[in-house]
Amino acid sequence: MTTQSTKKNTTAETTGSVEGAGRTVFLITHTGRPAAVRSAELVVQGLLRNGIGARVLAEEAADLTLPPSVETVRDGEICEKAVEGCELIVVLGGDGTLLRGAEFARASGVPMLGVNLGRVGFLAEAERDDLDKVVRRVVARSYEVEERMTVDVLVRSNGDVIHRDWALNEASVEKAARERMLEVVAEVDGRPVSRFGCDGVVCATPTGSTAYAFSAGGPVVWPEVEALLLVPISAHALFAKPLVTTPDSVLAVEVQPQTQGGVLWCDGRRTAELPAGARVEVRRSAVPVRLARLHHASFTDRLVAKFALPVAGWRGAPH
C-alpha cells in the first residue's frame, strides 16, 4: 500500500494501432436513467468496433440493447470474480453508481473510470459529452491511475466484533429515530475528545471530504493530503468542530448505553444497526480504490468546476 492517499502511476499510453484482442472492459450503468442507458450502448459499440470486449451485469443487460458478444455476469457474484480478466471498469451514472463501481474496483484492484451523469460527480473523470474521448483513451490505454485511501470499519458490542465494513468516502454513525438524539463520545487514538448529543458523526477520507462530511460542515481536503476527518452532525456542544487527524489515527465513536442505539452507514450504501453501547472504530485500510484519470487538471480547478464557484475578477499571480 502506498503511503499516500493519492498516487499517480505512469501514463499507460500507446501509439499507432492498438490490438484489442483479449482485452475486456467491465461496464456498470445506472439503467434507471435513459441517458445512462444510451451512453452505455454507445460505449459498448465503440469498444467492440476497436476489438475490445465488454462485460456487464446481467440485470443491467436486460435494460440495454447489446450485441450477443457482450459478456454478462450476475450481480450476486463476488465483485472480484465478476471483474476477473478486465483491464478497466467504466461506470456511467451519478455519485451512487460511482460508489457502487468502487466496490468492484476495490475488490478486484482494477481501475475505475467514472462518467458523470448526475450532479456533482467528484469521483467521475468525464461527462456525457466526452463519450467519444473516453472510448479513444480506453482503446489507446491513455490514462493515469490514482490510488485513493479507503478506511476499514469495525463495530464492537460488549467487546465482541459484530460487524466489519469499509468505505471510500465515509463511515457515518447516525441516530436511528428522527425524534431522538444520539449521545456519543468521540475518541482519537485511544483518548476521549468530547461527549455530546448529535444527529451523528462522520468519519471521512480526503476523497469523502467533498461528500457527506462537506454537507455536515467539514473542510475540503485535497486528495494528496494524508488525513482522516471526524465531523459531528448537528451536535449540541460548545466544542463540536470538525477534526483533521493523521492518516494513521484510529477514530472511534462510542454510542452511550442510555441511548436507543444508532445506525452505521458506509458510503451511504451499506448499513448496520448499532445497539446501545456499540463502539465504531475507523482506521486507514491497506486496500485502496484505483481511479483512472484522463485529465491533468488540478484539484483546485476540479473543485471550482464541480461546485460552480465564482472566480470572476481573478487576475492571478504577477509574472
Secondary structure, 3 states (H helix, E strand, C coil): CCCCCCCECCCECCCCCCCCCCCEEEEEECCCCHHHHHHHHHHHHHHHHCCCEEEEEHHHHCCCCCCCCCEEECCCCCHHHHCCCCCEEEEEECHHHHHHHHHHHHHHCCCEEEEECCCCCCCCCEEHHHHHHHHHHHHCCCEEEEEECCEEEEEEECCEEEEEEEECCEEEEEECCCCCCEEEEEEECCEEEEEEEECEEEEECCHHHHCHHHHCCCCCCCCCCCCEEEEEECCECCCCCCEEECCCCEEEEEECCCCCCEEEEECCCEEEEECCCCEEEEEECCCCEEEEECCCCCHHHHHHHHHCCCCCCCCCCCC
